[in-house]
């Protein structure tokens, strides 16, 4: 029996795989992380409770994308809805990191 956390991790990996196929490129240069909840200090431009964050690459670190499991799960009505929401959040964050508009990633 899988935990909710491990099922969520699998959805994130599936979303990245799906996105790599849409982009026709590997996203292995991005670091991915899942945290249960966002830090308590969102940036002024973020919603009260962020679903994810993207951190651009620096000279010493790779670009990073963090998804917040519990806020995403709380917005999903069922498992299929959760998968779609994870896909959307991953696409939005990746688009920000690679410098394209999220709409350009739609099927």
N, C-alpha and C positions, 0 to 999 in steps of 0.2 A: 504494500500500500504506500503510495507516494504522498508526501506532505504537500500542503498548499504552496509552501515556499518552493519546493522542487518542481511542482507543476508550473508555477509562474516562471521559474528559470527556463524551463523548456519552451514556454511560449515566447520568451525573449529571444532565445536562440533560433527558434523557427522564424520569428519576425526578421531577424538579421539575415538569415539564409534567404528568405523571400526577397528582401531588399537587395541583397547582392545579385540575385538573378535579374531584378528590374534594372539595376545599375550596370550590369555586365562588368562588375569589378569586385574584387575582394575588399572586405572591410576589416581585414585582420590587423591593420595598422591602428584601429581604434580599440581602446580599452573599454570594456563594458562592465558595469557593476549594477547590482540590485541592492537597495537598502530598504528596510521596512518602512521608514518614514523620512521625510526631508528634515533638514536641520530646522531649528525653531526660528532662524533668522533669514527669511526669504529676502531676496534682492528687491529693491523698490519697484522694479518693473514686472516682477513675477506675481502670479495670483497668490492669494492667501496660502493655499496649499498646492505646491508644485507637484506635477505628476512625473517630471523628469528634469534633468539639467544636462547641459552640454558644456564641457570645458575644452577650449581650444588647445591645440598642441603648443608647447613652448620649446625652447632650445633643448631643454632637458627632460621633458615629459611628452608622452604621446597624447593625442586627443582622447578625451574620456567622455563617456555617456553614462549617466546614472539614472536608473528608473526607480521610482518609489512604489513598492509593491502595495502597501495597504491603501494609499489614496486611489490608486488605479483600481484595485479590487472593489473598493467601496462604491465606485461609479458604475461598475458592471452589473447588469441584471442577471446574467447567466454566463455559462462558460464560453459560448460562441461570442457573446458581447465582449467578454474579457479579452479574447484573442484579437478581436478587431481593434479594441482600444489599445492593447499592447502594440499592435502593428502601427497604429496611428502615432503613438507617442515615440516609438523608435524612429519612424520615418521623419517626424518633426525634428527630433534631436540630431539625427544624422544629417539632415538637410542643412541645419544650422552650422554644423561642423564643417561640411564640405562646401558650403557657400552657395547652395541653390535653394530655390523656393520649394516648400513641402509639396505644393500642388504638382510640381514637375515629377514627383515620385509616384503619382497615382497611376494605377494600371490603365 
